[in-house]
Amino acid sequence: MNDFSELEAELKQLRPAAPSPELAKRIEHALEEAPATETRTAGVLPKPKIRVNWFTLGLGLAGAAAFLLLARVDVDPTSADGPQIAANTPIIGEALPAPNPDTVQRGYVAEGVTRVVYTRRDEGLAFPGDSEQPVRRVRSQTHETTQWRDPSTGASLRVSYPAEEVEFIPVGGQ
Protein backbone atom coordinates (compact mmCIF):
# COMPACT_ATOMS: atom_id res chain seq x y z
CA MET A 1 0.00 0.00 0.00
CA ASN A 2 2.90 2.27 0.67
CA ASP A 3 4.12 1.64 -2.88
CA PHE A 4 0.93 3.08 -4.34
CA SER A 5 1.11 6.27 -2.34
CA GLU A 6 4.67 6.86 -3.54
CA LEU A 7 3.54 6.23 -7.14
CA GLU A 8 0.67 8.67 -6.73
CA ALA A 9 3.01 11.34 -5.40
CA GLU A 10 5.30 10.90 -8.42
CA LEU A 11 2.37 11.09 -10.86
CA LYS A 12 1.14 14.34 -9.24
CA GLN A 13 4.52 15.94 -9.85
CA LEU A 14 4.48 15.17 -13.61
CA ARG A 15 3.67 18.12 -15.94
CA PRO A 16 3.24 18.11 -19.75
CA ALA A 17 6.19 19.32 -21.79
CA ALA A 18 5.92 22.64 -23.62
CA PRO A 19 5.39 22.34 -27.40
CA SER A 20 8.42 23.02 -29.52
CA PRO A 21 8.57 26.21 -31.59
CA GLU A 22 8.84 24.06 -34.72
CA LEU A 23 5.41 22.45 -34.00
CA ALA A 24 3.79 25.88 -33.58
CA LYS A 25 5.26 27.02 -36.94
CA ARG A 26 3.94 23.91 -38.75
CA ILE A 27 0.43 24.40 -37.34
CA GLU A 28 0.46 28.08 -38.29
CA HIS A 29 1.67 27.28 -41.82
CA ALA A 30 -1.06 24.58 -42.30
CA LEU A 31 -3.79 26.96 -41.18
CA GLU A 32 -2.63 29.65 -43.63
CA GLU A 33 -2.57 27.23 -46.59
CA ALA A 34 -5.94 25.54 -45.86
CA PRO A 35 -8.86 27.03 -47.84
CA ALA A 36 -11.89 28.30 -45.93
CA THR A 37 -14.14 25.51 -47.29
CA GLU A 38 -12.09 22.80 -45.60
CA THR A 39 -12.57 24.32 -42.18
CA ARG A 40 -14.26 21.85 -39.88
CA THR A 41 -17.66 22.80 -38.46
CA ALA A 42 -17.45 20.80 -35.25
CA GLY A 43 -20.59 18.87 -36.15
CA VAL A 44 -22.76 21.91 -36.98
CA LEU A 45 -23.78 21.57 -40.61
CA PRO A 46 -26.12 23.76 -42.65
CA LYS A 47 -29.56 22.36 -43.40
CA PRO A 48 -29.72 20.54 -46.72
CA LYS A 49 -31.94 22.18 -49.33
CA ILE A 50 -35.06 20.28 -50.25
CA ARG A 51 -34.73 19.06 -53.79
CA VAL A 52 -37.70 17.94 -55.84
CA ASN A 53 -37.01 15.33 -58.47
CA TRP A 54 -39.51 16.49 -61.06
CA PHE A 55 -38.92 13.54 -63.35
CA THR A 56 -39.80 10.98 -60.66
CA LEU A 57 -42.80 13.01 -59.49
CA GLY A 58 -44.11 13.32 -63.06
CA LEU A 59 -43.58 9.62 -63.70
CA GLY A 60 -45.50 8.72 -60.53
CA LEU A 61 -48.40 11.02 -61.40
CA ALA A 62 -48.54 9.63 -64.94
CA GLY A 63 -48.65 6.07 -63.58
CA ALA A 64 -51.46 6.98 -61.18
CA ALA A 65 -53.44 8.62 -63.99
CA ALA A 66 -52.96 5.56 -66.23
CA PHE A 67 -54.13 3.28 -63.42
CA LEU A 68 -57.27 5.34 -62.87
CA LEU A 69 -58.04 5.36 -66.59
CA LEU A 70 -57.60 1.61 -66.95
CA ALA A 71 -59.21 0.60 -63.64
CA ARG A 72 -62.61 -1.00 -64.01
CA VAL A 73 -65.20 0.80 -61.95
CA ASP A 74 -67.73 -1.73 -60.67
CA VAL A 75 -71.05 0.09 -60.72
CA ASP A 76 -74.02 -2.19 -60.16
CA PRO A 77 -77.26 -0.29 -60.83
CA THR A 78 -79.40 -3.38 -60.12
CA SER A 79 -78.21 -3.65 -56.50
CA ALA A 80 -80.28 -0.62 -55.42
CA ASP A 81 -83.55 -2.31 -56.47
CA GLY A 82 -84.00 -4.66 -53.52
CA PRO A 83 -82.58 -5.68 -50.16
CA GLN A 84 -78.86 -6.33 -50.28
CA ILE A 85 -78.01 -8.03 -47.03
CA ALA A 86 -80.67 -10.46 -45.91
CA ALA A 87 -84.24 -11.51 -46.43
CA ASN A 88 -86.35 -13.67 -44.12
CA THR A 89 -88.94 -15.62 -46.07
CA PRO A 90 -91.48 -17.52 -43.97
CA ILE A 91 -92.86 -20.65 -45.58
CA ILE A 92 -96.62 -20.62 -46.00
CA GLY A 93 -98.42 -23.36 -44.02
CA GLU A 94 -100.73 -24.31 -46.93
CA ALA A 95 -97.77 -25.24 -49.12
CA LEU A 96 -96.71 -27.99 -46.69
CA PRO A 97 -98.61 -31.24 -46.45
CA ALA A 98 -100.64 -31.44 -43.27
CA PRO A 99 -99.18 -33.98 -40.83
CA ASN A 100 -101.35 -36.94 -39.97
CA PRO A 101 -101.57 -37.07 -36.15
CA ASP A 102 -102.32 -40.84 -36.22
CA THR A 103 -99.06 -41.79 -37.94
CA VAL A 104 -96.61 -39.08 -36.84
CA GLN A 105 -96.20 -38.21 -33.18
CA ARG A 106 -93.26 -35.86 -33.65
CA GLY A 107 -92.20 -33.96 -36.70
CA TYR A 108 -90.30 -30.89 -37.71
CA VAL A 109 -92.22 -28.08 -39.39
CA ALA A 110 -90.36 -25.71 -41.70
CA GLU A 111 -90.22 -22.32 -40.06
CA GLY A 112 -88.27 -20.04 -42.40
CA VAL A 113 -85.41 -19.44 -44.79
CA THR A 114 -82.79 -16.73 -44.44
CA ARG A 115 -80.63 -15.73 -47.39
CA VAL A 116 -77.64 -13.42 -46.86
CA VAL A 117 -76.02 -11.96 -49.99
CA TYR A 118 -72.30 -11.41 -49.38
CA THR A 119 -71.14 -10.25 -52.79
CA ARG A 120 -72.86 -9.35 -56.00
CA ARG A 121 -70.60 -8.48 -58.89
CA ASP A 122 -71.14 -7.60 -62.50
CA GLU A 123 -68.85 -9.73 -64.67
CA GLY A 124 -69.48 -7.79 -67.88
CA LEU A 125 -71.01 -8.68 -71.22
CA ALA A 126 -71.30 -12.24 -72.49
CA PHE A 127 -72.56 -13.75 -75.75
CA PRO A 128 -74.12 -17.13 -74.87
CA GLY A 129 -73.96 -19.76 -77.64
CA ASP A 130 -74.37 -18.45 -81.17
CA SER A 131 -76.66 -15.64 -80.06
CA GLU A 132 -75.79 -12.14 -81.17
CA GLN A 133 -77.87 -10.66 -78.35
CA PRO A 134 -75.47 -9.70 -75.52
CA VAL A 135 -76.34 -10.42 -71.91
CA ARG A 136 -74.84 -9.10 -68.73
CA ARG A 137 -73.55 -11.77 -66.36
CA VAL A 138 -74.09 -11.01 -62.63
CA ARG A 139 -72.67 -13.40 -60.02
CA SER A 140 -74.02 -13.47 -56.45
CA GLN A 141 -72.49 -15.35 -53.53
CA THR A 142 -74.94 -16.07 -50.73
CA HIS A 143 -75.33 -18.04 -47.54
CA GLU A 144 -78.72 -19.68 -46.99
CA THR A 145 -80.07 -20.95 -43.67
CA THR A 146 -83.23 -23.06 -43.37
CA GLN A 147 -84.81 -23.59 -39.94
CA TRP A 148 -87.26 -26.29 -38.77
CA ARG A 149 -89.01 -26.53 -35.40
CA ASP A 150 -90.70 -29.44 -33.64
CA PRO A 151 -93.91 -27.97 -32.15
CA SER A 152 -94.33 -30.70 -29.55
CA THR A 153 -90.85 -30.45 -27.99
CA GLY A 154 -89.76 -26.98 -29.09
CA ALA A 155 -86.56 -28.39 -30.59
CA SER A 156 -85.19 -26.61 -33.63
CA LEU A 157 -82.88 -27.59 -36.46
CA ARG A 158 -80.90 -25.26 -38.70
CA VAL A 159 -79.11 -26.14 -41.91
CA SER A 160 -76.76 -23.58 -43.48
CA TYR A 161 -74.93 -23.79 -46.77
CA PRO A 162 -73.21 -21.42 -49.18
CA ALA A 163 -74.72 -20.85 -52.61
CA GLU A 164 -73.64 -19.14 -55.79
CA GLU A 165 -76.02 -17.81 -58.41
CA VAL A 166 -75.19 -16.60 -61.91
CA GLU A 167 -77.81 -14.42 -63.55
CA PHE A 168 -77.93 -13.49 -67.25
CA ILE A 169 -79.71 -10.17 -67.80
CA PRO A 170 -80.53 -9.19 -71.42
CA VAL A 171 -78.98 -5.94 -72.55
CA GLY A 172 -81.15 -3.58 -74.56
CA GLY A 173 -79.57 -2.39 -77.80
CA GLN A 174 -79.89 0.72 -79.92
Secondary structure, DSSP 8 states (H G I E B T S, - for coil): -HHHHHHHHHHHH-------HHHHHHHHHHHHHS-GGG---TT----------HHHHHHHHHHHHHHHHHS-----GGGGSS-SSEEEE---GGGS----TTT-SS--EEEEEEEEEEEEEEEEEE--TT--S-EEEEEEEEEEEEEEE-TTT--EEEEEEEEEEEEEEE----
